[in-house]
């Protein structure tokens, strides 16, 4: 996963591999982001579907959805909890309707963390049966999500470092002389440049 130069290009292949090597009907990744008013939202970003299963990637209601409509799911996922349940057992009417509309009977949600940040989650749907995932499967997929989250974190840090290096290089190349002085406490003070 880390050797691929573009994670966005790699994720569809990863989902294809996971889907084609299992009996799951649909796999997808939701990414968290903030609205202008700083409300936490989530949006459907990637998807793999088994043959005969309707894709949901273009469903408008799966874009910019506020977590506030599913507070217990957000709390569980942001607490790094894996959710492995039957749709019919949910007590959230909005969630039940959304899942039923997509033909989902059972699901596994696995949180993705980038460092300490709840980045999003990966979902696995069963649309033809109410089979739940085994504890071993859930643990393995949780480990995979952790690896994915770490990869996202490394990519983000690499981008920040590159940006910082470019900024530093720009400063060095565009300043002839810079004068600093230290005060008695050892603090560095910028005086001027020429």
Secondary structure by P-SEA (a helix, b strand, c coil): cccccccccaaaaaaaaaaaaccccccbbbbbbbcccccbbbbbccccccccccccccccccccccccccaaaaaaaaacccccccccccccaaaaaaaaaaccccbbbbbbbcccccccbbbbbbccccccccaaaaaaaaaaaaaaaaaaaaaaaaaaaaaaaaaaaaaaacccbbbbbbcccbbbbbcccc
